[in-house]
């Protein structure tokens, strides 16, 4: 197998070889940064999107049924673009929620309060299932501590903290999406949408 061929890189990703991730970064990070910047994102957004795209790529190539049927660059770009579009959708949803909140009467809807509490509980139950390092890193981000400070406090490199943050965030999202209450909420929403 030719070194640096797409299949070679896939095999190196599967075996978690650092050179594969360095290759991906050198080869594709600039195009992802450009895509995110052109779609209204920041440099920081671009770094996060690239990291989350790599996490998605790792999950994908780890599947037994995975077959690369396009160029690796096309796949990385597609995964990162999907990640960025999902983030943009969430931002729009949050803005719309705040607009509705401002337009709605001052009295608080008790179901909204209950929903917020439920979401809060699901998040923290899932969060507590993460390992200590993930909890510490994500807690640092939640408290708006810079990645550099988190790295210094924990004795890790800046790059490790950023990479681990993306992986931990991915694990947390999996735990939340797999939470029985979250699944019930999604099924209820789907039922309501069909009515």
C-alpha positions in Angstrom: 0.0 0.0 0.0 1.4 3.4 -1.0 2.4 5.6 1.9 0.0 8.6 2.2 -2.5 6.9 -0.1 -6.1 7.4 1.3 -6.3 3.7 2.3 -2.9 3.9 4.0 -4.1 6.9 6.1 -7.3 5.2 7.0 -5.4 2.2 8.3 -3.1 4.6 10.3 -6.2 6.3 11.8 -7.6 3.0 12.8 -4.4 2.2 14.6 -4.3 5.7 16.1 -0.9 6.6 14.7 0.0 10.2 15.2 1.4 10.7 11.8 -2.0 10.1 10.3 -3.5 13.0 12.3 -0.6 15.2 11.5 -1.1 14.4 7.8 -4.8 15.2 8.0 -4.1 18.5 9.8 -1.4 19.6 7.3 -3.4 18.5 4.3 -7.0 19.6 5.1 -7.1 22.0 8.0 -6.7 25.1 5.8 -9.6 24.2 3.5 -11.8 23.6 6.5 -10.8 26.9 8.0 -11.6 28.7 4.8 -15.0 27.0 4.5 -16.0 28.0 8.1 -14.7 31.5 7.7 -16.7 31.9 4.4 -19.8 30.7 6.2 -19.5 33.3 8.9 -17.5 31.4 11.5 -14.4 32.5 13.4 -10.9 31.0 13.5 -11.8 29.4 16.9 -15.0 27.9 15.3 -12.8 26.5 12.5 -10.5 24.8 14.9 -13.4 23.2 16.8 -15.1 22.1 13.6 -11.9 20.5 12.3 -11.4 18.7 15.6 -15.0 17.5 15.7 -14.8 16.5 12.1 -11.8 14.3 12.9 -13.7 12.7 15.8 -16.5 11.9 13.4 -14.0 10.5 10.9 -12.5 8.3 13.6 -15.9 6.9 14.6 -16.7 6.3 10.9 -13.4 4.4 10.0 -13.7 2.4 13.2 -17.0 0.8 11.9 -16.5 -2.7 10.6 -18.6 -2.0 7.5 -16.7 1.2 6.6 -15.5 1.4 3.0 -13.9 4.6 1.6 -15.8 5.2 -1.7 -14.6 8.8 -2.3 -11.4 10.7 -1.8 -10.4 11.1 1.8 -10.3 14.9 1.5 -13.9 14.9 0.2 -15.0 12.8 3.2 -13.1 15.1 5.7 -14.6 18.2 4.1 -18.2 16.7 4.1 -17.9 15.6 7.8 -16.6 19.1 8.8 -19.2 20.9 6.7 -22.0 18.8 8.3 -20.6 19.6 11.7 -20.5 23.3 11.0 -24.0 23.4 9.5 -25.3 21.6 12.6 -23.7 24.2 14.8 -25.2 27.0 12.7 -28.6 25.4 13.0 -28.2 25.3 16.8 -27.2 28.9 16.8 -30.3 29.8 14.8 -32.5 27.7 17.1 -31.1 29.4 20.2 -31.6 32.9 18.7 -35.2 32.0 17.7 -35.8 30.7 21.2 -34.6 33.9 22.7 -36.8 36.0 20.3 -39.9 33.9 21.2 -39.0 34.3 24.9 -38.8 38.1 24.5 -42.1 38.1 22.6 -44.0 35.9 25.0 -45.9 37.2 28.0 -44.0 37.7 31.2 -45.6 34.8 33.1 -43.5 31.7 33.1 -45.0 28.6 31.6 -44.6 25.8 34.1 -44.0 23.2 31.4 -41.1 25.2 30.1 -39.6 25.2 33.6 -40.1 21.5 33.9 -38.4 21.0 30.5 -35.4 23.0 31.5 -35.0 21.0 34.7 -35.3 17.8 32.7 -32.6 18.9 30.2 -30.4 20.0 33.1 -30.8 16.6 34.8 -30.0 14.7 31.7 -26.9 16.8 31.0 -25.5 16.4 34.5 -26.3 12.6 34.8 -24.5 12.1 31.5 -21.6 14.4 32.5 -21.0 12.4 35.7 -20.5 9.2 33.6 -17.4 10.7 31.9 -14.0 10.0 33.2 -12.3 12.5 35.5 -10.1 14.0 32.8 -13.0 14.7 30.5 -15.0 16.2 33.4 -12.2 18.5 34.3 -11.6 19.6 30.8 -15.2 20.2 29.9 -15.8 21.9 33.3 -13.0 24.3 32.5 -14.6 25.2 29.2 -18.0 25.6 30.9 -16.4 28.0 33.4 -14.9 29.9 30.4 -11.3 29.1 31.3 -9.0 29.3 28.3 -7.7 26.0 26.9 -4.2 27.2 27.7 -5.1 27.7 31.4 -6.8 24.3 31.5 -3.7 22.7 30.0 -1.4 24.5 32.5 -3.6 23.5 35.5 -3.8 19.8 34.4 -0.2 19.5 33.3 -1.1 18.7 29.7 -0.2 20.3 26.4 -2.5 22.9 24.8 -3.0 20.6 21.8 -3.9 17.6 23.9 -6.5 19.6 25.8 -8.1 20.9 22.6 -8.1 17.4 21.0 -9.4 15.7 24.2 -12.1 18.4 24.6 -13.5 17.4 21.2 -13.4 13.7 22.0 -15.0 14.3 25.4 -17.7 16.5 23.9 -18.4 13.7 21.5 -18.7 11.1 24.3 -20.9 13.4 26.3 -23.3 14.0 23.3 -23.4 10.2 22.8 -24.3 9.7 26.5 -27.0 12.4 26.3 -28.5 11.0 23.1 -28.5 7.5 24.6 -30.1 8.7 27.9 -33.5 6.9 28.3 -35.3 10.2 29.2 -33.8 12.0 26.2 -34.9 9.1 23.9 -38.4 9.4 25.2 -38.5 13.1 24.7 -37.3 12.7 21.1 -39.9 10.0 20.5 -42.7 12.3 21.9 -41.5 15.2 19.7 -41.6 12.9 16.7 -45.1 11.7 17.5 -46.3 15.3 18.0 -44.7 16.4 14.7 -46.6 13.6 12.9 -50.0 14.7 14.3 
